[in-house]
Amino acid sequence: QHRGYIASGQLRGLLEKLGSAPQPLDQVRSIALLLDPDYSDKIKKQDFLRFWITREMAPKKGGAGSGAKGGSDSSSAPSPSSSLVADLAEAARARKEAQENAKLLANRVAMLREEKMKTIRCIADANKQAEKITAWKRKQE
């Protein structure tokens, strides 16, 4: 048993145990790829939980009270598989956005470190100048 990981092959059964409608194998593979992009056959449990919670907490399209039709017309409600595809697309978009934000933050941190080094050099130069001026004043006295 994997500690902290879910084997990619166990994903379909896990989704069904959690109450998801049975998913076509290609969609399960898409989820696995999203959660395990390096094909390690290990999905971090925290990544799966984040995916599952985001998916479950997302507003349901065509849910109770959201349509004017009401009644038993089920053709307007999205199928579980189309909902899952939308969830996957949203998760992929969120992951890409997070990666882009991480790159931006890394660049910002690098720029701030460079600025810090420039400031330290300026302070060192100012201290040298101050020492020269102080030494010159002592000579004048």
Beta strands, then each sheet from edge to edge (+ up, - down):
strand 1: 5-7
strand 2: 42-44
sheet 1: 1+ 2-
end
